[in-house]
Amino acid sequence: MGARLRVSSRVSEIGKSAIHEMTRLSREVEDAAFLSWAKPTSGTPEHIDAGAIEAIRAGLCSGYSGNAGLPELRQEICRKLKRDNAIDAEPSQILVTVGAIEGLAAAVMALIDPGDEVILPSPTYSTHARQVVIASGKPVFAPMIEEGGFVLDIDAIRAAITPKTRAILYCSPSNPTGTVFSEEQLRELAEVAIEHNLAVITDEAYEYFTFDGHEHFSIGSIPEMRGRVVSCYTFTKTYAMTGWRIGYLHADDELIPQITKAHIPFAICAPVVSQYAALAALKGPQDCVAGFREHYRSARDLMCERLDQLPNVFQYTKPAGSYLMFPRILLDEGRDSAAFCKKLLREARVSTTPGAAFGPTGEGHLRLSFCVTEEEINKAFGRMEQYFG
Ligand SMILES: Cc1ncc(COP(=O)(O)O)c(C=O)c1O
């Protein structure tokens, strides 16, 4: 018999990811229609591939870069932050990371001591809560307001603050709800953070995917927030580069060396070939981003039209951003979203993600991704219409 080793409590406390569980189960179902993944279906634009290939051929990718990333990439990132996020950054305030996810993890590690509390608007991206647990912190969920489309509830956030609260961590545009937090609300949130001396960690992975005139606002652009915000971004969603694992964060001079200390033991540096690809992405034409946005908008519209055909089954708010939506299941059996999603997969061959995976306010919902082809949406909804009669 093999040895039975004790697993750290911080890791064993983490439950199975419902997203990965659904992926595993979906593989067992022949020809399942997939609405469960938040990854772009389009390939990385050619000019970005070409930038990476050129760097490989020039022999630039075989060694580590500096821990913080290539200086020329950090320079370009500063230009982008100024242009698109109204953040005045210096290259020394940028850390290039292994996707947004590693940047978020490093930020949490740098800011959270065991037992510290981090407020997460709920529902939210499940990985954020796991990052807090791995840092031996405590995720505290503050419900969002479902009426009106899961808007930020500033009063609920205030009510969740205790002497142990250290940070607020949110994503906007939101995974899973598609909400885009308004500038006005984020300014209110900033006031709360200042009043209670809290850090704010942002996940702005979907910053370019907003629709119908909704605009993305970066809380890091508020001058009074300098020193207390870690703003995390990614190339992976913006340029359809999820496999390249490349993102970055911005924080103030005081914080950035501390976050870098947390980044090094997990990554040393971000993959250098991907850093060159990211450089090509920033320096190259940006119309690919507009193209992706337009595709997601039209896929969203199609998904909403198809949902309208199932008014007794789902109730939803049209997402203002990201490429995800979060309808409420109106049927009684939807109260257990995990069981509902498994049944839908087995009996209708449609793969979705249970809302319970996104925090306590997520139960009774399911997450649908419209980052898929129109054909996939039609296939999934054709089956659901038949299934629900
Ligand atoms: C809100 C959010 N943040 C971060 C990520 C992961 O980003 P990255 O690929 O840059 O690590 C995802 C992926 O689904 C996401 O939905």
The ligand as an SDF file (V2000), in Angstrom:
LIG
                    3D

 16 16  0  0  0  0  0  0  0  0999 V2000
  -12.7310   36.9680  -14.5960 C   0  0  0  0  0  0  0  0  0  0  0  0
  -11.5790   36.1700  -15.0830 C   0  0  0  0  0  0  0  0  0  0  0  0
  -10.3490   36.5050  -14.6920 N   0  0  0  0  0  0  0  0  0  0  0  0
   -9.2690   35.8390  -15.1070 C   0  0  0  0  0  0  0  0  0  0  0  0
   -9.3890   34.7510  -15.9480 C   0  0  0  0  0  0  0  0  0  0  0  0
   -8.1540   34.0550  -16.3990 C   0  0  0  0  0  0  0  0  0  0  0  0
   -7.3660   34.9670  -17.0930 O   0  0  0  0  0  0  0  0  0  0  0  0
   -5.9160   34.5990  -17.5890 P   0  0  0  0  0  0  0  0  0  0  0  0
   -6.0620   33.6560  -18.7460 O   0  0  0  0  0  0  0  0  0  0  0  0
   -5.3580   35.8910  -18.0200 O   0  0  0  0  0  0  0  0  0  0  0  0
   -5.1800   34.0060  -16.4650 O   0  0  0  0  0  0  0  0  0  0  0  0
  -10.6410   34.3340  -16.3690 C   0  0  0  0  0  0  0  0  0  0  0  0
  -10.7980   33.1530  -17.2370 C   0  0  0  0  0  0  0  0  0  0  0  0
  -11.8410   32.6430  -17.4790 O   0  0  0  0  0  0  0  0  0  0  0  0
  -11.7690   35.0720  -15.9430 C   0  0  0  0  0  0  0  0  0  0  0  0
  -12.9910   34.7490  -16.3380 O   0  0  0  0  0  0  0  0  0  0  0  0
  1  2  1  0
  2  3  1  0
  2 15  2  0
  3  4  2  0
  4  5  1  0
  5  6  1  0
  5 12  2  0
  6  7  1  0
  7  8  1  0
  8  9  2  0
  8 10  1  0
  8 11  1  0
 12 13  1  0
 12 15  1  0
 13 14  2  0
 15 16  1  0
M  END
$$$$
